[in-house]
Amino acid sequence: MPGQGKRKKLGQHFLADPAIAQRIAQACGAGPGDTIVEIGPGKGALTGPLLDTGARVIALELDEELFRYLNRIYNGRENLSVVRANALKYDYTTLPAPFRVASNLPYSVAAPIIKTLIDHKKVITSMTLMTQKEVAQRLCATAGDDGYGSLSVFVGYHCQAEYLFDVPPRAFRPWPKVDSAVIRLTPWPSPPAMVAEEDGFFRLVQAAFAHRRKTIKNNLALLWPDQESFLSSLEAASVTPSMRAEEITMGQFASLYEGLIKAQAGR
């Protein structure tokens, strides 16, 4: 089958359960007058329920065969535009804003696509996404949860993350070897933690999680100009040197970053 190798490479499993598709469309919360961007519509199982909301649907499909298939089966649906495009490279600023996003994300590129969407969060109302369950748990995790890591902090900084429901393998064709889950990401009006510079903040967070079994003292101490400023920054953030990154909240990371900036400025 033409294009099959590419879809397998992307880790795409086609949704085949109408009830799940309907639940996702409802969770999207769209109606007449809204615009939904569907990423990777595949064979259109979710596209139909999204169209039935009355919203305008713009479906981004990379595969040429699926692009032609979608245009054929949904021919005449005036509220649908199928665009052959790579979701990782697409210029979302060209779309009518604001818009909602709905997608059964290919497993292999789920995180990069989510980061791309977050880069365009100013024009996005919400993102209702299905991905591998383990990834969904990481995206929605908070301090102390299994799976909490730098990706959790990144997503939580930019969006309210809600874990909606699980999806079993039998809902797909072919069946994946793992469970899936649907989440909703809603961009915050302003971040829940204020930092002086976002890129520097996320570099600190990544460094904190670089060696998960090590304490925060062992992972971060070398970033500070001296031990005294590091220990005082930990104390100000209510973080003990023996804590590990997975125990530290986003607010505490923001306080640590503030302490690092002050220490570097005073060196």
C-alpha positions, -999 to 999 in steps of 0.1 A, spaced: 0 0 0 15 34 -10 26 55 20 23 26 44 60 26 53 60 63 61 29 60 84 45 30 102 77 51 106 57 79 122 41 54 146 6 62 134 -23 40 145 -56 49 130 -85 56 154 -114 32 146 -138 35 175 -167 60 167 -175 64 204 -140 75 213 -139 99 183 -172 114 196 -158 119 231 -127 137 217 -149 159 196 -170 168 226 -139 174 247 -127 199 221 -156 221 231 -160 237 197 -192 248 179 -204 269 150 -182 299 144 -151 281 159 -121 268 139 -105 234 147 -71 224 133 -69 186 131 -33 173 129 -28 140 112 -65 131 104 -55 98 88 -86 81 76 -109 107 90 -124 89 120 -122 120 141 -127 144 112 -164 135 109 -174 142 145 -154 174 145 -173 185 114 -205 176 130 -199 202 158 -205 229 131 -170 243 135 -147 249 105 -121 221 104 -87 226 88 -71 191 85 -33 190 81 -22 157 65 13 149 54 6 116 35 -4 122 -1 -26 91 -3 -45 100 28 -48 136 16 -65 124 -15 -86 99 5 -99 126 28 -108 149 0 -128 121 -16 -148 108 14 -156 143 27 -162 158 -7 -189 185 -3 -184 193 33 -181 230 31 -167 234 66 -136 213 58 -103 222 43 -77 195 39 -42 208 36 -12 187 27 14 198 53 39 188 79 26 198 113 61 203 126 69 229 99 35 245 92 31 282 97 2 284 122 2 322 121 -15 320 86 -46 305 101 -77 324 114 -71 330 151 -80 319 176 -84 282 169 -86 249 187 -65 219 180 -76 182 180 -54 153 171 -46 116 174 -9 124 175 16 100 159 35 85 188 70 91 174 65 129 170 40 137 197 64 157 220 79 178 191 44 186 177 32 197 212 63 219 216 56 234 182 20 241 191 30 257 224 53 280 204 21 293 188 0 293 220 -11 329 215 -34 319 187 -46 286 202 -76 283 225 -70 247 235 -54 214 224 -73 182 228 -48 155 220 -45 117 221 -11 102 226 6 72 242 -6 69 278 29 71 293 35 104 274 1 118 285 10 111 321 43 129 317 26 159 301 1 162 330 24 152 359 31 175 388 58 173 415 57 139 432 39 121 404 54 92 385 67 106 352 72 141 364 101 156 345 114 185 325 86 180 299 60 182 327 74 215 339 76 229 303 40 220 295 27 231 330 45 265 326 27 272 294 -7 254 297 -32 240 321 -29 202 315 -59 180 321 -58 142 318 -93 133 304 -96 96 297 -78 64 287 -81 47 253 -75 10 249 -55 -5 220 -86 -21 205 -98 14 195 -72 15 168 -62 -2 136 -37 -17 138 -37 -22 175 -8 -5 192 12 -23 219 5 3 245 -25 21 259 -33 57 249 -50 86 266 -67 119 257 -55 151 274 -65 188 270 -39 216 271 -52 251 276 -27 280 274 -25 301 305 -33 338 302 0 343 320 25 316 333 19 303 368 55 311 377 73 343 366 109 340 355 133 366 341 141 346 310 123 314 298 151 297 279 175 300 309 148 287 333 142 256 312 179 250 309 181 249 347 151 226 348 167 202 323 199 202 343 180 194 374 165 163 357 197 153 339 205 125 364 173 116 381 188 95 409 211 123 420 201 150 445 194 185 434 227 195 451 247 172 428 228 182 397 228 220 401 256 231 424 281 238 396 258 263 380 263 287 409 294 308 413 299 296 448 286 272 474 272 299 497 250 314 471 238 280 460 228 269 495 211 303 502 191 299 469 180 264 480 169 278 514 150 307 498 132 282 475 123 258 505 144 231 488 168 209 508 201 198 492 190 161 495 158 166 474 156 152 439 142 170 409 109 150 408 101 164 443 105 201 433 75 222 421 76 246 393 74 275 417 104 262 436 123 258 403 114 295 395 127 306 429 160 286 423 164 303 389 159 337 405 186 328 430 209 318 402 204 350 383 211 371 414 242 350 422 256 354 387 249 391 387 268 396 420 299 375 411 
